[in-house]
Amino acid sequence: MSRVQCNCCGSDQHEERRIEYLYSRGGEYLLVPNTPVEVCLNCGMVYYDATVLKEIERRFFAIHAKSEEPDRYINMPEKSYA
């Protein structure tokens, strides 16, 4: 990823990290562990590379079209805040 000034605080200090990204669309989800991001070291703003997001979207649609298999399925509990 290219290093630029943070849109939030103006800092040019960023660090590449790996996170778990949760993609959702139409009530369907895809959890993507090990997603590369850049994080502003001053304010914590997270930046995603467009090619990474496009690949996540491609995988989401391929899995739901059954042309690709996910690594695994997980169950997660749901609890309303209200």
N, C-alpha and C positions, 0 to 999 in steps of 0.2 A: 504494500500500500504506500501511496505517496504521503509524504509528511507536509502538512499545511498548518496554518493557524487554526486554532479551535474557533468555531463559530460562536460558541457560548462566552468564552472568557478571553480569547485572543492569544492564549499560550501556544507556543510552538513545541512544547514538550509532550510527546506521545510515546506510548509503549504498546507493542503488539502483545496481545493476549489471546487465549482460547477460552470460549465460553459455551454454554448450552443455549442454543437459540430455539425459541418456540415459534414455528410458523403456523398461522391459522388462517383459514379461509372457509367461509360458509359453514362454520361449526365443525370442521374437520381440522385435525392438527398433525404436525410433524415435528418431533423433537430432534434437533440436530446438535449432538455433542461435538466438541472440538472445533467450533466455528471460529475462524480467525477474525479478530477485530482490532482496531486501534483505540486506545483509551487515553484521553487527556489526563496527564499526571497532575494538573492543577485543579480541575473541577470534576473530573470523572466522566465527562461526556464520552459516549461510545460511538464510534464511526465504523460503518460496514462498507466494504468495497462492493460496488455494483455487480461485479462478476460473481462474487460470492452469493449475493442475494438472488441473482438470476439462476444460479445452479441449484440453490435450495428450492426455488419455485419449480424448476424443471423436475427435480426429484419428487417433490410433492405430487405433481400431476402424473408423473410416471407411476408412482406407487398406487395412486387412486385409480388409474386406468389399468392397473394390474400388468403393466409391461416391465416393471421392476419390483423386486421384493425388498422390503425393509430389512435392516439388520435384525430387528426383533420388535415385538409388540410389548407395550407396557400398560398396566392398569393404573389409574390414578383416582384418588377419592375427590369428591366435590362437596363443598360446604358453602352455602350462601352466607354472605356477610350480614345481611339483614336479619 
